[in-house]
Structures are given as C-alpha cells and as structure tokens.
Amino acid sequence: MGRMARDHTKECTLLISYPSLAVALTRVVVDLTWFISSADDERLDPEDALTSLDGIATVLSALSRSQQAELMAIINQMAAEETSAKRREFLVSLPESIGLLEPKV
C-alpha cells in the first residue's frame, strides 16, 4: 500500500466510528460493489468485475436469513441517509442485484 493510501486510511479511521461490525462491513461491501459497478472498462476488466460481483453475491447469499435481513436493513438505512440520487438509486437496487431479494416481476 502506498504512502498516500496509508495516510488516507489512517485519516478515515480517525474520523469514522461504526456502531457495529455489521455496519462497518456492510459499508465496505457497498463501497466495493459501487466501485466495481461504476468502473469503466479501461479501469477494470469487465470479466474481472463480473467475477468479483459474483463472488460478493455468493458470499452474501450464504448468510443466514437473519444476517441477510440485517444486511438489507443497513443498506436501506444507508439509502435513506444518502444525499446523492445516483448512489441512493444504487443502494435501493443493491439487495435485488446481489440476490438478496427476488426480482420483481
């Protein structure tokens, strides 16, 4: 990890605290999924992006129903607090896109 990344990580760690491990990890998953989903083909190979998103979905689909419910509640709270319309739309659609909800017919 480069010096700038370490400095940024240290700065962020000092400014943010989370009420639980579940909230912290959900935010990591959301941010990673957001980055992968929004990266252009020049920044991230599309096949690698799909493999990564499939891996995330596989892990999350293996959670118990109560863990999935907690994850969705945290994502819903994040969506309610989000000020960016584009990111809020992403958050609202995320549970379905990663397989936590059945697609609406």
C-alpha positions in Angstrom: 0.0 0.0 0.0 1.4 3.4 -1.0 2.0 6.2 1.5 -1.0 8.3 0.3 -3.3 5.3 0.7 -2.0 4.6 4.2 -2.3 8.3 5.1 -5.9 8.4 3.8 -6.8 5.2 5.6 -5.4 6.5 8.8 -7.3 9.8 8.4 -10.6 8.0 7.7 -10.1 5.6 10.6 -9.7 8.6 12.9 -12.8 10.3 11.7 -15.3 7.5 11.4 -16.7 5.1 14.0 -19.3 2.5 13.4 -22.0 1.2 15.8 -21.2 -2.4 14.9 -19.0 -4.7 12.9 -22.0 -5.5 10.7 -22.4 -1.8 9.8 -18.7 -1.4 9.0 -18.5 -4.5 6.9 -21.8 -3.6 5.0 -20.3 -0.2 4.2 -17.1 -1.9 2.9 -19.2 -4.3 0.7 -21.4 -1.4 -0.6 -18.4 0.8 -1.4 -16.6 -2.1 -3.2 -19.7 -3.0 -5.1 -20.3 0.6 -6.1 -16.7 0.9 -7.3 -16.8 -2.3 -9.3 -20.2 -1.5 -10.8 -19.3 2.0 -11.8 -15.7 1.4 -13.1 -15.3 1.8 -16.8 -13.8 -1.0 -19.0 -10.4 0.9 -19.1 -10.2 0.9 -15.3 -11.4 -2.6 -14.6 -11.7 -5.5 -17.0 -15.4 -6.4 -17.4 -14.8 -10.1 -16.8 -12.9 -9.4 -13.6 -15.7 -7.0 -12.5 -18.3 -9.7 -13.1 -16.3 -12.3 -11.3 -15.8 -10.0 -8.3 -19.5 -9.1 -8.1 -20.5 -12.8 -8.4 -18.1 -13.6 -5.6 -19.7 -10.9 -3.4 -23.2 -12.2 -4.2 -22.2 -15.8 -3.5 -20.8 -14.9 0.0 -23.9 -12.8 0.8 -26.3 -15.4 -0.4 -24.7 -17.9 2.0 -25.6 -15.7 5.0 -28.5 -16.8 7.2 -31.9 -15.2 6.7 -31.4 -13.1 9.8 -28.0 -12.0 8.7 -29.4 -11.1 5.3 -32.2 -9.2 6.9 -29.7 -7.2 9.0 -27.6 -6.5 5.9 -30.7 -5.3 4.0 -31.7 -3.1 6.9 -28.3 -1.5 7.0 -28.4 -0.9 3.2 -31.9 0.6 3.5 -30.7 2.9 6.2 -27.7 3.9 4.1 -30.1 4.6 1.2 -32.3 6.8 3.4 -29.3 8.8 4.5 -27.7 9.1 1.1 -27.7 12.6 -0.4 -26.6 11.6 -3.9 -29.6 10.5 -6.0 -27.4 8.2 -8.2 -25.9 6.4 -5.2 -29.3 6.2 -3.4 -30.7 4.5 -6.5 -27.8 2.1 -6.5 -28.4 1.3 -2.8 -32.1 0.8 -3.3 -31.4 -1.7 -6.1 -28.5 -3.4 -4.5 -30.3 -6.1 -2.5 -32.0 -7.4 -5.6 -28.9 -7.1 -7.8 -26.8 -9.2 -5.4 -29.5 -11.8 -5.0 -30.8 -10.9 -1.5 -34.3 -10.2 -2.9 -36.2 -12.0 -5.6 -36.5 -9.9 -8.8 -39.9 -8.1 -9.1 -41.9 -9.5 -11.9 
